[in-house]
């Protein structure tokens, strides 16, 4: 796979969003999230599909560069 600035950016964003989703799961499972249940759930709901999209965009950008 060829690393381009565009694909690297999307992959980096994907990693950050995946970390946010994982942290949200742990916060919700603890019973008392620091940011509140609503905000933490919103972060989880938004970060999972966004990270998947960013991953697919990174792969597409890398394939276009080949």
C-alpha positions as a printed NumPy array, in Angstrom:
array([[  0.   ,   0.   ,   0.   ],
       [  1.28 ,   3.415,  -0.946],
       [  1.188,   6.032,   1.781],
       [  0.09 ,   9.413,   0.513],
       [ -0.529,  12.503,   2.623],
       [ -4.264,  12.173,   1.986],
       [ -4.424,   8.491,   2.954],
       [ -2.203,   9.095,   5.986],
       [ -4.485,  11.892,   7.176],
       [ -7.583,   9.728,   6.834],
       [ -5.868,   6.835,   8.59 ],
       [ -4.777,   9.086,  11.449],
       [ -8.305,  10.428,  11.869],
       [ -9.594,   6.851,  11.789],
       [ -7.249,   5.89 ,  14.63 ],
       [ -8.287,   8.864,  16.765],
       [-11.975,   8.106,  16.226],
       [-11.458,   4.426,  17.057],
       [ -9.706,   5.399,  20.298],
       [-12.616,   7.724,  21.137],
       [-15.099,   4.908,  20.509],
       [-13.145,   2.487,  22.689],
       [-12.889,   5.034,  25.484],
       [-16.613,   5.714,  25.268],
       [-17.402,   2.019,  25.626],
       [-15.252,   1.811,  28.752],
       [-16.768,   5.002,  30.169],
       [-20.308,   3.727,  29.605],
       [-19.496,   0.333,  31.087],
       [-18.111,   1.973,  34.234],
       [-21.596,   3.169,  35.134],
       [-20.778,   6.845,  35.701],
       [-19.259,   8.493,  32.594],
       [-17.29 ,  11.669,  33.313],
       [-18.989,  13.623,  30.518],
       [-22.433,  12.187,  31.211],
       [-24.297,   9.374,  29.538],
       [-25.766,  11.471,  26.725],
       [-22.512,  13.049,  25.579],
       [-20.557,   9.798,  25.862],
       [-23.226,   7.913,  23.907],
       [-23.189,  10.608,  21.226],
       [-19.415,  10.337,  20.934],
       [-19.722,   6.57 ,  20.558],
       [-22.538,   6.746,  18.008],
       [-20.721,   9.329,  15.884],
       [-17.199,   7.946,  16.126],
       [-17.888,   4.348,  15.052],
       [-19.335,   5.042,  11.581],
       [-16.959,   7.973,  11.082],
       [-13.923,   5.799,  11.766],
       [-15.166,   3.169,   9.328],
       [-15.703,   5.835,   6.656],
       [-12.26 ,   7.325,   7.225],
       [-10.691,   3.888,   6.897],
       [-12.424,   3.268,   3.558],
       [-11.412,   6.747,   2.336],
       [ -7.801,   6.034,   3.331],
       [ -7.802,   2.765,   1.412],
       [ -9.387,   4.421,  -1.63 ],
       [ -6.863,   7.273,  -1.56 ],
       [ -3.989,   4.786,  -1.364],
       [ -5.375,   2.738,  -4.24 ],
       [ -5.747,   5.853,  -6.402],
       [ -2.072,   6.631,  -5.835],
       [ -0.929,   3.228,  -7.049]])
